[in-house]
Amino acid sequence: LNVTSKDLSQRQQAHLRYLLGWAYSQTAQLQEGESVLSEALRLIKDPDNYLSAQILNALGTVYASMHNYTQGLQAHQSSLDLLEKHPPHDPFFLAQVYSNMGQHYTFLNKFDLAIEMFQRALAATEELANPQNLQSTYWNLLEHKATTHAYHEATLYAYKHLQLQNQHAGQLLRSEIYHYLGTAMLK
């Protein structure tokens, strides 16, 4: 791995390998992806954290792409166990893991379990159809990540929160402009 610098912390190296493993998986270089993601998992000092859950999710996806659904299910179950152990949860990530598990069960012809996983995925995101709920979810996740000193993740949730806030402000501005346009046309 040429990109790795000795100046990076072990966590930063693990994060770098996670991103590289994800990129390999997206370009169908599955063996390389599996190797780099497994290495990222070994680098994490505290395997009981959010990055571990992300790495396990990506690893599960790689295994599924290699048609190893049982191993994919194990990786996704480990990811899910980590997520459920430490609330609050990112509902989209939780839904993604449930959905991945549902797909694995489908390929294994375990349709009852697949349906259950897909229903859990839908339930995880049900309340997020309302933009205000989504914005408050991102704010709560931001606060949680900041208090646990996970500043990288806190920054990501801050950006998501701000994006939703800006979208809402843009909608209000458009409504106001339409109001003034209607008033001008009536006169």
N, C-alpha and C positions, 0 to 999 in steps of 0.2 A: 504494500500500500504506500505509494509514493507521496500521497497528500499529507500523511501523518507527520506531525512535527513533534520533536521531543519537548517542545514548549507547552504542548497541550496537556491538560490534566487528564487523568484516567477517564473521568466522566465525559470530557470533551472528545476523547478518542473513541469512546463507546458510541457517543452520539454521531460522530463522523462515520463510523462503520455502519451504524443503523441506516443513515441516509444513503451510503454507498450500496449497502445490501438491498435497500428498497429500490434504488435505481437499477441495479442488476436485475431484480425481479421484474421490473417494468419493461425491461428490454429482453426478456426471456432468456437471460443468462442465469439459469436457475441454480446450477452447481456453485457458481461464484457467489450468488446471492445467499445461498444456504451457508456457505463457508464464512462469509463476512459477517452475517447476522449471528451465527453461532459464536464467532470471535467477540462480537460486540457484547453478547450476553455474558461471556466469561470475564470481560473487563469491568463489569459493574460490581462495585464493592457491596452495595446494598441491593440485592436482587428483588427487594420488596418495594419497588417504586414504579412510577408512571412510565419511565423510559423502558424498563423491563417489560411492562405490559405492551408497549408499542413494538418492541423488538419481537416479542413472542407472537404478536398478531401478524407481523410481517413474515415471520418464519413459518407460521401456520399457512399463510397464503402461498408461500413458496412450496411447501410440502404438497399442498392441494394441486398446484400447477404441475407438480411432478407425479400426480395421481396417487399420492400416498395420503389418503384421506384420514386414516387412523392417526398417523403422526400429526397431521394438520389439526385434527380435532384435539389432540392432547395439548398442542401448543396454544390453540385458542382457548381451551379450558383453563390452562395456566394463566393466560392473559386475563380472562374473565375473573378468575379467583383473585388476582391482584387488584383489579378494578373494584370489585365488590368489597374488598377488605378495607379500602380507603376512600370513603365518601368525602366530599361530593364527587359525583361522577360526571364526566363529559358525556352527555347523552348521545351525541353523534358517534363517538368512539365506541361506547357501549353497544349501540345499535349495530355498528359495523361488525363488532365481534360476534354478536348474536346472529347476524345475517350470514357471516362466514360459516359459523357452526351449522346453521340451517342448510346451507349449500352442501357442506360435507355430509350431513345426514341424508340429504337427498341422493347424493352419489352412492351412498352406502345402502340405499333402499330402506332407510329407517324413517319413513314418512311421518309418523306420529311425532317423533322427536324433531324432525325438520319443521313441522307446523308449529310446534311449541316454541322453537327458537325464533322463527319469523314473527310470531305473535309477541314475543318478548322484545324483539327489535322495534316493532311498531309501538308498543307500550312505552318504551324508553324515550321515544320522540314525540309522543302524542301531544303533550302540553306545549311543545315548541312551535306549533303552528301559529300561535299568537306571537307577534314580534316583541311585545313587551315581556312576555315570559322568557323568550330566548335571550333578550338583552339582560334581564335580571339573572338568568342562569350563567351567562358569561361573566357578569359582575361578581357573582358569588364564587365562581371558579377562580377568577383573578385574585380576589381577596384571599382565598384559601392558599393558592400557590405562593402569593407574596408572604403570607405568614409562615409558610413552611420553607421559605427561602429558595423556592423553585422559581427563580426570577426569569429564566428563559420561557417557561410555560406561562408565567404571569404576564409577560410581555405579549405573547401570542393572544391570550384571552383579552388583554387590553385593546389590541388592534381589532379583534372581532367585535368587541363591545363598541368601540368608536365607529367602526364601519356601520353597524346597525343604527347608531345614534345619528350619523350623517345621512343615512338613507331616510330616516324619519324626518329629519330637518328638511331634506330635499322635497319630500312629499308635502310637508306643510307649506313650503314656499310655492310649490306648484298650485296647491289649493288656493292660496292667497292670490296668486296671479290670475287664476281663473275667475275668482270672485271679482277682482278689480276689472278684468276684461269684460265680464258680464255686466257690471255696473256701467262701464263706459259705453257698451253697445246699447244698453237700455236708454241712455241719455242721448 
